[in-house]
Amino acid sequence: MPNYDSNEVQPAIRSQQIAVIGSGYVGLTLSASLALLGHDVECTDKSHERVEQLAHGHVPITEEGLTEVVEQMLATGHLRFGRDNQGAARRAEFVFLCLPTPMGGDGWADLSFVKQVAEEIGPHLRPGATVITKSTVPVGTGQMVRQALGRDDVHVVSNPEFLAEGTALRDCLRPDRIVVGAASEAVARTVADLYGPFAHSRSILTDVASAEIIKYASNAYLAVRLTFVNSMAQLCELAGADVRAVTRGMGADRRIGPGFLQPGPGWGGSCFPKDTEALVQTAAGFGCDLALVQTAIATNAQHIDWVAGKVAAILDGHVHGKRIAMWGLTFKAGTDDQRQSPALAIARRLTEMGAVVHAYDPTVPAGTLHGIEVHSSSFSACKEADALVIATEWPEFAAADLTALAAVMGDRVIMDARNMIDPVAAVNAGFRYSGIGVPVQLRREEGVAV
Ligand code: UDX
């Protein structure tokens, strides 16, 4: 599916002057999308190098379609990059804050970037301007932003982002919903309208605190859901069931739905780990015990260890001195992001257990990374390997020629942590196969899982 279709973009009714502060994943995608919708966008970042790169159309992240849109919008003059937060704020009707909110001590979201920038731009805003928090922030941040701005003649709005890496443009231009929290519906509407006519049927207008909670609640719910699915996969293995059938059966229930039910090596990335921790801490601050989310965090960590343990189990109990090939290092396919990547956690665990890991990932150049030797091709990583672990769901892995693969490996063992390979095809090519929640034993002659 294409990431976005420019023919589907319906321009906003009124073109506005917009400042986007922060050119990270969210800020950059938002800036490109708003420019495409017909607004005049000035995107700022404190990094001189990043601004220079972007101003020349060099997009420093892997995100389908983004480079093309940035280049196109730079050429039209609708998109500009700079370093002057105050100047951009002075010129804009709408100012989006797209700043990092990293995990601070004890799991709290660190809001210092948001606060600093709000203090910096406050005195320069036009009367009646709207400041919009796009970063993922705990409930109550809207009030903090208002205080830091030191202005009561501007609007403070929450408009959380829901974009996922790999589909960021589509998620920004054609989102399932546009959530806007503001003091009045009229103000919330002005922000929803920035996204063009498409937004009308998709906007949820509410108060600031509810919008802030919607974002964390959505991410935490998805993380809990995946934790549940991974736990079902573990149960399936013990009970001799097939999690692929189980999730198909669950997903057919309209109340559950088929999306986000794919078991894997555990969830990671730049959002789920940070946002689940932050939600637990925020709730605790209000005296609310989110034991369910806390358990999901701990269960996910155990699941990652369980996957590493499966590699040892299929290799007769240990990996010491074994050469393990790993396909995929990013936290998921379609991105070059390795933050909180389960693949790296599994590689680390296997190394601690005495294995030597040789990896391949289409976004990682050959060399050494955290003690892992990274190869330039999937097959060279597998040369003489005792086992192959498939850790990230890059489509090219599903298309691998298993017979040719069997010929380069030392021992024919696959631990498919993404359930990408057809187990029957793997067994027929002579492999011992282990998936996630997939029956381990296969009757080769019948090609049937038992
Ligand atoms: C997530 C949210 O989806 C997005 O709305 C939010 O704005 C940012 O956080 P992202 O981190 O890009 O986006 O990744 P996502 O596609 O949600 O995947 C998160 C993790 O769950 C990954 O580790 C992924 O591999 C895993 N996952 C996802 C599964 O294991 N199975 C699935 O079915 C879906």
Residues whose N, C-alpha, C, O or C-beta is under 5 A from the ligand:
A	BS01	UDX	E161 F162 L163 A164 E165 F260 L261 Q262 P263 G264 G266 W267 G268 G269 S270 C271 F272 F331 K332
